[in-house]
């Protein structure tokens, strides 16, 4: 209970952040509208051609979106992330309005599915933009996990509210009325996103580079740069073991999610006999379970994330297997609620691990790769499931799909535990780095990344840390003890715990012009020069803060000296 109270207190802090609150509201409006819209499309396609057409429609909608996802996600690294949310929301509202008109006019099914494909393509821009904007808005690393819990809670509420609205509206007006109603939600999402104050990203980012490319070399070079960014996103995921593992497991989960898109109407019509409204009710049950699971997700703030991810995988799949032996409406609603609980655990732990592991300047691109892989997996799951239903039968298909994820969780349990160990943030290092003026402009994830890259060095009393004239190779922060700074043999100053030295040589690329000597036994936190320079020079505000520190230091030294 104490941990839960602490976590809920963190959520309160997160929601007091004006911009996070507005971003979550925009995300909620978009999700509610999307889930209500999904009920309209599933009912429309099932009525038109049964489970086979549902699976084909899902695949037709998703495969082009999977191709487009990395490109649209790259926009969030190269352009305003809030602007992406605004544009996507308005475009989605326009498309759902057109779909409503086509259904009302009894247009060919192929035309409706084509517009639904455009809608799905637009949707792929949302998650990368939201997930890459959140770290910019959060003030401390632990707030990011809490913000992701709030984010998933919003999604979970949407999974409940959207289908519940869909089940109600479709009973009175049909899928065309429901599709038209969702337009309001998408426009509201765009307006809320417009109210978010997006922090400016530093110099040297893709945002500024894109503008320069467009001005100097025209649209063709900017387009080539965008494709290079997409390729870099795939390269980052491929070369990083943590990213590969998390992306792979989330793709496995979405394969079963694609199967679920086909299995829900099958369950509603064939197993439970609940008809059109049953489709909305089963989706709503997932949302209820996820809402109830928010408290469980709250408990993982500040804890290892691998085990909750594996547990979420097991909880996502096992209920599908159970439905095969418990084909009763009440049992199905409870079991679908358990799926919702598993879903929020996967989302919170999985996205947080990805946000921590991905380079800050390429977060949206990494999430775009994930989005593309997940969409492809959903499409494959939707295509394979009708074949399984035909060849294996309904009960056996539910069993096979349900047991897949628990098996994956068991196989990768030890690797998930090792990911936690590899990505754990040294708390003491973070406490030393966070207060430094040099790093104050950096986002929490950037400082957290530096803390993980840091090392510790002990220097005995009377020994030198480095000598005047040495090459500058590392940046130091004093954890314990005191040092004296000697310029040409004369003492310039004394530094103690929390103070730092060595930055000027790295930033000015010159030799040390002072000797640093331990007064007593000291423990130093060290950052390699390349890591330090990349962090500081990659952000305009951080570079400005570093220049101010350098100027202040040089005022106390001889004008001829360039560094120490």
C-alpha positions in Angstrom: 0.0 0.0 0.0 2.8 2.4 0.8 4.4 1.9 -2.6 1.0 2.4 -4.3 0.4 5.6 -2.4 3.9 6.8 -3.5 3.1 5.9 -7.1 -0.3 7.6 -7.0 1.4 10.7 -5.6 3.8 10.6 -8.6 0.8 10.5 -10.9 -0.7 13.5 -9.2 2.6 15.4 -9.9 2.5 14.3 -13.5 -1.0 15.4 -14.0 -0.2 18.8 -12.4 2.1 19.3 -15.4 -0.2 21.4 -17.6 1.2 20.1 -20.9 1.3 16.5 -19.9 -2.4 16.8 -18.8 -3.4 18.4 -22.2 -1.4 15.8 -24.1 -3.2 13.0 -22.2 -6.5 14.6 -22.9 -5.7 14.8 -26.6 -4.6 11.2 -26.6 -7.9 10.2 -24.8 -10.1 12.0 -27.3 -8.3 10.3 -30.2 -8.4 6.8 -28.6 -12.1 7.0 -27.7 -12.9 8.0 -31.2 -10.6 5.3 -32.7 -12.1 2.5 -30.6 -15.7 3.6 -31.4 -14.7 3.8 -35.1 -13.3 0.3 -35.0 -16.6 -1.1 -33.8 -18.3 0.5 -36.8 -15.8 -1.0 -39.3 -15.8 -4.5 -37.8 -19.6 -4.6 -37.8 -19.7 -3.3 -41.3 -17.2 -5.8 -42.7 -18.6 -8.8 -40.7 -22.1 -8.1 -42.0 -20.7 -7.8 -45.5 -18.6 -10.9 -45.6 -18.2 -12.7 -42.3 -14.9 -13.5 -40.5 -13.0 -14.0 -43.7 -13.7 -10.5 -44.9 -12.9 -9.1 -41.4 -9.4 -10.7 -41.6 -8.8 -9.6 -45.2 -10.0 -6.0 -44.4 -7.6 -5.8 -41.4 -4.7 -7.0 -43.5 -5.6 -4.6 -46.4 -5.8 -1.7 -44.0 -2.7 -2.5 -42.0 0.0 -3.6 -44.5 0.2 -0.2 -46.3 0.2 1.5 -42.9 3.1 -0.7 -41.8 5.1 0.5 -44.8 4.2 4.1 -44.1 4.7 4.0 -40.3 8.5 4.6 -40.2 8.1 7.5 -42.6 5.3 9.1 -40.6 7.1 8.5 -37.3 10.2 10.2 -38.6 8.2 13.4 -39.0 8.1 13.5 -35.2 11.9 13.7 -35.0 12.2 16.1 -37.9 9.2 18.4 -37.3 7.1 19.6 -34.4 5.7 16.6 -32.5 2.6 18.6 -31.5 2.1 19.6 -35.1 2.1 16.0 -36.2 -0.7 15.3 -33.6 -2.8 18.2 -34.8 -2.5 17.3 -38.5 -3.2 13.6 -38.0 -6.3 14.4 -35.8 -7.8 16.7 -38.4 -7.1 14.3 -41.2 -8.6 11.4 -39.3 -11.8 13.3 -38.7 -12.1 14.2 -42.4 -11.7 10.5 -43.4 -14.2 9.1 -40.9 -16.7 11.7 -42.1 -16.2 10.4 -45.7 -16.5 6.8 -44.6 -19.9 7.6 -42.9 -21.1 9.1 -46.2 -20.0 6.1 -48.2 -21.7 3.6 -45.9 -24.9 5.7 -45.9 -24.8 5.8 -49.8 -24.2 2.0 -49.9 -21.0 2.5 -51.9 -18.9 -0.6 -52.8 -17.2 -2.3 -49.8 -13.8 -2.0 -51.5 -14.1 1.8 -51.5 -14.9 1.9 -47.7 -12.0 -0.4 -47.0 -9.7 1.8 -49.1 -10.6 4.9 -47.0 -10.3 2.8 -43.9 -6.7 2.1 -45.1 -6.0 5.8 -45.3 -7.3 6.2 -41.7 -5.0 3.5 -40.4 -2.0 5.0 -42.2 -2.8 8.3 -40.4 -3.0 6.5 -37.1 0.6 5.3 -37.3 1.8 8.9 -36.7 0.2 9.2 -33.3 1.9 6.8 -30.9 5.5 7.8 -31.9 4.6 11.5 -31.6 3.0 11.1 -28.2 5.7 8.7 -26.8 8.5 10.9 -28.0 6.9 14.1 -26.7 6.2 12.7 -23.2 10.0 12.5 -22.3 10.3 16.2 -23.3 7.5 17.2 -21.0 8.4 15.1 -17.9 10.7 16.8 -15.4 12.3 13.7 -13.8 13.1 10.1 -15.1 10.8 8.4 -12.6 7.9 10.7 -13.8 8.3 9.1 -17.3 7.2 5.7 -16.0 4.3 7.3 -14.1 3.4 9.3 -17.2 3.4 6.0 -19.2 1.1 4.5 -16.6 -1.3 7.5 -17.0 -1.0 7.2 -20.8 -1.9 3.5 -20.7 -4.7 4.2 -18.2 -6.1 6.7 -20.7 -5.8 4.1 -23.5 -7.6 1.6 -21.2 -10.4 3.9 -20.4 -10.7 4.6 -24.1 -10.9 0.8 -24.8 -13.9 0.7 -22.5 -15.6 4.0 -23.4 -15.1 3.8 -27.1 -16.6 0.4 -27.8 -19.3 1.1 -25.1 -20.3 4.2 -27.1 -20.0 2.2 -30.3 -22.3 -0.6 -29.0 -24.9 2.0 -27.9 -24.8 4.1 -31.1 -24.7 1.3 -33.5 -27.9 -0.2 -32.0 -29.8 3.0 -32.9 -28.2 4.3 -36.1 -25.9 1.7 -37.7 -22.2 1.9 -38.5 -22.5 5.0 -40.7 -23.9 7.1 -37.8 -21.2 5.8 -35.5 -18.4 6.6 -38.0 -19.8 10.2 -38.4 -19.9 10.6 -34.6 -16.2 9.8 -34.2 -15.3 12.8 -36.3 -16.0 15.0 -33.3 -13.5 13.1 -31.2 -10.7 13.5 -33.7 -11.2 17.3 -34.1 -11.3 17.6 -30.3 -8.0 15.7 -30.1 -6.4 18.1 -32.6 -7.6 21.2 -30.6 -6.2 19.8 -27.3 -2.9 19.0 -29.0 -2.6 22.5 -30.2 -2.7 23.7 -26.6 0.4 21.8 -25.6 3.6 23.9 -25.2 6.2 21.8 -26.9 9.8 22.4 -25.6 12.3 23.5 -28.2 14.8 20.8 -29.2 18.5 21.6 -29.3 20.7 22.6 -32.1 21.9 19.9 -34.4 18.7 18.0 -34.2 16.9 16.7 -37.2 14.2 19.4 -36.9 16.7 22.1 -37.8 18.6 20.0 -40.2 15.4 19.4 -42.2 14.7 23.1 -42.5 18.2 23.8 -43.7 18.1 20.9 -46.2 14.8 22.2 -47.6 16.1 25.8 -47.9 19.5 24.9 -49.5 18.9 21.8 -51.6 15.2 21.6 -52.1 12.6 19.0 -51.4 14.5 16.2 -53.0 17.4 16.3 -50.6 15.0 16.7 -47.6 13.2 13.6 -48.8 16.4 11.7 -49.1 17.3 12.8 -45.6 14.0 11.5 -44.3 14.6 8.1 -45.9 18.1 8.0 -44.3 16.5 8.7 -41.0 14.1 5.8 -41.5 17.0 3.5 -42.3 18.8 4.8 -39.2 15.8 3.9 -37.1 16.0 0.3 -38.3 19.7 0.2 -37.8 19.5 1.4 -34.2 17.0 -1.3 -33.4 19.0 -4.0 -35.2 22.2 -3.1 -33.4 20.8 -2.8 -29.9 20.1 -6.1 -28.0 17.6 -4.5 -25.6 15.6 -2.8 -28.4 15.6 -6.0 -30.5 14.2 -8.1 -27.6 11.5 -5.6 -26.6 10.4 -4.9 -30.2 10.4 -8.6 -30.9 8.2 -9.5 -28.0 5.8 -6.6 -28.6 5.5 -7.8 -32.2 4.6 -11.3 -30.9 1.9 -9.8 -28.7 0.4 -7.8 -31.7 0.3 -11.0 -33.8 -2.2 -12.3 -31.3 -3.8 -8.9 -31.2 -4.4 -9.3 -35.0 -5.9 -12.7 -34.3 -8.1 -11.2 -31.7 -9.6 -8.7 -34.2 -11.0 -11.8 -36.0 -11.8 -13.8 -32.9 -13.9 -11.2 -31.2 -16.7 -11.3 -33.8 -16.4 -15.1 -33.9 -16.7 -15.2 -30.1 -19.7 -12.8 -30.1 -21.6 -14.6 -32.9 -20.5 -18.3 -32.7 -19.5 -19.0 -29.1 -21.6 -16.5 -27.1 -24.5 -15.7 -29.4 -24.5 -12.0 -28.4 -24.5 -10.5 -31.9 -23.4 -7.0 -32.9 -23.6 -5.5 -29.4 -21.4 -8.4 -28.2 -18.5 -7.1 -30.3 -18.6 -3.7 -28.4 -19.1 -5.4 -25.0 -16.1 -7.7 -25.4 -13.9 -4.8 -26.4 -15.3 -2.8 -23.5 -14.4 -5.6 -21.1 -10.8 -5.3 -22.2 -10.9 -1.6 -21.3 -12.5 -2.3 -17.9 -9.8 -4.9 -17.1 -7.1 -2.4 -18.1 -8.6 0.3 -15.9 -8.6 -2.1 -12.9 -5.1 -3.0 -13.8 -3.9 0.6 -13.5 -3.2 0.1 -9.8 -1.0 -2.9 -10.6 0.8 -0.8 -13.2 1.2 2.0 -10.7 3.1 -0.5 -8.5 5.9 -0.9 -11.1 7.0 2.8 -10.9 10.6 2.7 -9.7 10.8 -1.1 -10.0 12.3 -3.5 -12.5 10.2 -3.6 -15.7 11.2 -7.0 -17.2 9.0 -9.2 -14.9 5.8 -7.1 -15.3 6.3 -7.2 -19.1 6.6 -11.1 -19.0 3.6 -11.4 -16.7 1.6 -9.1 -19.0 2.4 -11.3 -22.0 1.1 -14.4 -20.1 -2.1 -12.6 -19.0 -2.7 -11.3 -22.5 -2.7 -14.8 -24.0 -4.0 -17.2 -21.4 -7.6 -16.0 -21.4 -8.0 -16.8 -25.1 -7.2 -20.4 -24.3 -9.6 -20.4 -21.4 -12.5 -19.1 -23.5 -12.2 -22.3 -25.6 -13.3 -24.3 -22.5 -15.6 -21.7 -20.9 -17.8 -20.4 -23.8 -20.1 -18.4 -21.5 -20.8 -14.7 -21.8 -20.1 -13.9 -18.2 -16.8 -15.8 -18.2 -15.8 -14.3 -21.5 -16.3 -10.8 -20.2 -14.1 -11.6 -17.1 -11.4 -13.2 -19.3 -11.3 -10.3 -21.7 -10.9 -8.1 -18.7 -7.8 -10.1 -17.8 -6.5 -9.4 -21.3 -6.9 -5.7 -20.6 -4.8 -6.1 -17.4 -2.1 -7.8 -19.4 -2.2 -5.2 -22.0 -1.6 -2.3 -19.7 1.4 -4.1 -18.1 2.9 -4.7 -21.5 2.3 -1.1 -22.6 3.7 0.6 -19.5 6.8 -1.6 -19.1 7.5 -2.1 -22.8 7.3 1.5 -23.9 9.2 2.7 -20.8 12.1 0.3 -21.6 12.1 1.4 -25.2 12.1 5.1 -24.3 15.0 4.5 -21.9 17.0 2.4 -24.3 16.5 4.5 -27.5 18.7 7.6 -28.2 16.7 10.7 -27.3 17.2 12.3 -30.8 15.9 9.1 -32.5 13.1 8.0 -30.1 10.3 8.6 -32.6 12.2 6.7 -35.3 12.7 3.7 -33.1 9.0 3.8 -32.2 8.2 4.1 -35.9 10.1 0.8 -36.5 8.1 -0.7 -33.7 4.9 0.6 -35.2 5.7 -0.8 -38.6 6.6 -4.2 -37.2 3.5 -4.3 -34.9 1.2 -3.4 -37.8 2.7 -6.0 -40.0 2.3 -8.5 -37.2 -1.3 -7.5 -36.7 -2.0 -8.0 -40.4 -0.4 -11.4 -40.4 -2.4 -12.4 -37.3 -5.6 -11.3 -39.0 -4.8 -13.2 -42.2 -3.7 -16.4 -40.5 -6.6 -16.7 -38.1 -9.4 -17.3 -40.7 -7.2 -20.1 -42.1 -6.8 -21.6 -38.6 -10.5 -21.4 -38.0 -11.2 -23.3 -41.2 -8.5 -26.0 -40.7 -8.5 -26.4 -36.9 -11.9 -25.3 -35.8 -13.0 -22.5 -33.4 -11.9 -24.0 -30.0 -8.5 -25.2 -31.2 -7.8 -21.8 -32.8 -8.6 -20.0 -29.5 -6.3 -22.5 -27.7 -3.4 -22.1 -30.1 -3.5 -18.3 -30.1 -3.9 -18.1 -26.3 -1.0 -20.4 -25.4 1.5 -18.6 -27.8 2.2 -15.6 -25.6 2.6 -17.4 -22.2 5.2 -19.7 -24.0 7.1 -16.6 -25.3 7.1 -15.1 -21.8 8.5 -18.3 -20.4 11.2 -18.5 -23.0 12.4 -14.9 -22.6 12.0 -14.6 -18.9 15.7 -14.7 -18.1 16.6 -12.3 -20.9 14.0 -9.8 -19.6 15.6 -10.0 -16.2 19.0 -9.3 -17.7 17.6 -6.3 -19.6 16.6 -4.8 -16.3 20.1 -5.2 -15.0 21.6 -3.7 -18.1 19.3 -0.7 -18.2 19.1 0.0 -14.5 20.0 3.6 -13.7 22.7 4.1 -10.9 20.8 6.2 -8.4 23.9 7.9 -6.9 25.2 8.8 -10.3 21.9 10.4 -11.3 21.8 12.4 -8.0 25.3 13.7 -8.8 24.6 14.6 -12.4 21.1 16.0 -12.2 22.0 19.2 -10.1 24.9 20.3 -12.4 24.2 23.5 -14.4 25.9 21.9 -17.4 23.2 19.3 -17.6 20.1 21.2 -16.4 18.8 22.0 -19.9 18.9 18.2 -20.8 15.8 16.1 -20.6 15.5 13.4 -17.9 16.2 10.6 -20.2 19.4 12.2 -21.5 20.7 12.6 -17.9 19.6 9.1 -17.1 21.6 7.8 -20.1 24.7 9.6 -18.9 24.3 8.1 -15.5 24.2 4.6 -17.0 27.4 5.4 -19.0 29.3 6.7 -16.0 32.0 4.9 -14.0 33.6 5.3 -10.6 37.3 6.0 -9.8 39.0 6.2 -6.4 42.2 8.3 -6.0 44.3 8.1 -2.9 45.2 11.2 -0.9 48.2 13.1 -2.4 47.9 11.4 -5.8 47.1 13.4 -9.0 43.9 12.8 -11.0 45.6 14.3 -14.1 48.6 16.6 -14.8 48.9 20.0 -16.5 49.6 19.3 -20.2 47.8 15.9 -20.3 45.3 15.2 -23.1 41.6 15.7 -21.9 39.8 12.4 -22.0 37.2 12.4 -19.2 34.8 14.6 -17.2 34.8 14.2 -13.4 32.3 14.9 -10.6 33.4 14.5 -7.0 31.3 12.0 -5.1 33.5 12.0 -1.9 36.5 13.9 -0.7 38.3 17.1 -1.9 40.7 18.0 -4.6 43.0 21.0 -5.2 43.4 22.6 -8.6 47.0 23.7 -9.3 48.0 26.1 -12.1 51.7 26.2 -12.8 52.2 24.7 -9.3 50.1 27.3 -7.5 46.8 26.4 -5.9 43.9 28.0 -7.8 40.9 26.5 -5.9 39.7 23.6 -3.8 36.6 21.5 -4.9 34.5 19.1 -2.9 31.5 16.7 -3.2 29.1 17.7 -6.0 31.6 19.9 -7.8 33.1 19.0 -11.2 36.2 19.5 -13.3 37.7 18.5 -16.6 35.0 19.9 -18.9 36.9 22.7 -20.5 39.6 20.5 -22.1 36.8 18.4 -23.6 34.8 21.3 -24.9 37.8 23.4 -26.2 39.7 20.3 -27.4 43.0 21.5 -25.8 45.4 20.0 -23.3 44.9 20.3 -19.5 46.4 23.5 -18.2 46.1 22.6 -14.6 46.9 19.7 -12.3 44.1 18.2 -10.1 45.4 16.5 -6.9 43.5 14.6 -4.3 43.6 16.3 -0.8 42.3 13.1 0.9 40.9 9.9 -0.5 38.4 10.8 -3.2 35.8 9.0 -5.2 35.1 10.4 -8.6 32.2 9.9 -11.0 33.7 9.8 -14.6 32.2 10.3 -18.0 34.2 9.5 -21.1 34.9 12.5 -23.2 32.9 11.4 -26.2 29.8 10.8 -24.1 30.1 14.1 -22.3 30.7 16.1 -25.5 27.8 14.4 -27.4 25.4 15.2 -24.6 26.4 18.8 -24.1 27.0 19.8 -27.7 23.9 18.1 -29.0 21.6 20.6 -27.1 21.8 24.3 -27.7 20.7 25.2 -24.2 23.1 22.7 -22.6 25.9 24.1 -24.8 25.1 27.6 -23.7 25.1 26.5 -20.1 28.5 24.8 -20.6 29.9 28.0 -22.2 28.8 30.0 -19.1 30.6 27.5 -16.8 33.7 27.7 -18.9 33.7 31.5 -18.9 33.3 31.6 -15.2 36.1 29.2 -14.7 38.5 31.0 -17.0 37.9 34.3 -15.1 39.7 32.8 -12.2 42.7 31.6 -14.3 45.3 33.4 -16.3 44.0 34.7 -19.6 46.6 32.7 -21.5 45.2 29.4 -20.1 42.6 27.8 -22.3 41.7 24.8 -20.0 42.7 22.5 -17.2 
